[in-house]
Amino acid sequence: MHKGMPELSIELTESARSDLAAMVSWYESQGVPEVGERFVAEILARVEDLGHHPELGRVVPVMGHPPRFRRDKGVWP
């Protein structure tokens, strides 16, 4: 992390948590639950990394710069 850059707290929206649960369920239905669990664990690890190193990643062209974020109902003030 850059000197002086505070650690960020990242919270998943309800829709993101639902999507991750659906991924686990799909892999379970395919008979490989460990793959889904590992995949979701890797995603969550990367999300946690973003809190420690917010400069990671890249700008996605369709999101513009600075990026725009979707606001799920009840998550943002």
C-alpha positions in Angstrom: 0.0 0.0 0.0 1.2 3.5 -0.7 2.5 5.5 2.3 -0.4 7.4 3.8 -3.1 5.5 1.9 -5.7 4.2 4.3 -6.9 0.7 4.2 -10.4 0.5 2.7 -13.3 -1.4 4.0 -15.1 -3.3 1.2 -18.6 -4.7 1.7 -20.3 -7.0 -0.8 -23.8 -6.1 -1.8 -26.6 -8.5 -1.3 -26.7 -9.1 -5.0 -23.0 -9.9 -5.0 -23.4 -12.3 -2.1 -26.3 -13.9 -3.9 -24.3 -14.3 -7.1 -21.5 -16.0 -5.2 -23.9 -18.4 -3.5 -25.4 -19.2 -6.9 -21.9 -20.0 -8.2 -21.3 -22.4 -5.3 -24.7 -24.0 -5.9 -24.1 -24.5 -9.6 -20.8 -26.2 -9.0 -22.5 -28.4 -6.4 -25.1 -29.4 -9.0 -22.3 -30.4 -11.3 -20.9 -32.7 -8.7 -17.8 -30.6 -7.9 -18.6 -28.5 -4.9 -15.0 -28.1 -4.0 -14.4 -26.2 -7.3 -17.1 -23.7 -6.5 -15.9 -23.2 -2.9 -12.3 -22.7 -4.1 -13.4 -20.3 -6.9 -15.5 -18.2 -4.5 -12.7 -18.2 -1.9 -10.3 -16.9 -4.6 -12.7 -14.1 -5.5 -13.1 -13.1 -1.9 -9.3 -13.1 -1.4 -9.0 -10.7 -4.3 -11.7 -8.5 -2.9 -9.8 -8.4 0.4 -6.6 -7.6 -1.4 -8.4 -4.5 -2.8 -8.9 -3.2 0.7 -5.2 -3.4 1.4 -4.1 -2.3 -2.1 -6.8 -0.2 -3.7 -4.6 0.7 -6.6 -4.7 -2.9 -7.9 -6.5 -3.7 -11.1 -7.3 -1.6 -14.1 -9.9 0.9 -15.4 -12.6 -0.9 -17.3 -13.4 1.2 -20.4 -17.2 0.9 -20.1 -17.1 2.1 -16.5 -15.2 5.3 -17.4 -12.7 7.1 -15.3 -13.2 7.8 -12.5 -15.2 4.6 -12.3 -18.9 4.6 -11.6 -20.4 2.1 -9.2 -23.8 0.6 -9.0 -25.7 1.5 -5.9 -27.9 -1.3 -4.6 -30.9 -0.2 -2.6 -30.3 -0.1 1.1 -26.5 -0.2 0.8 -25.6 3.4 0.3 -26.9 6.4 2.2 
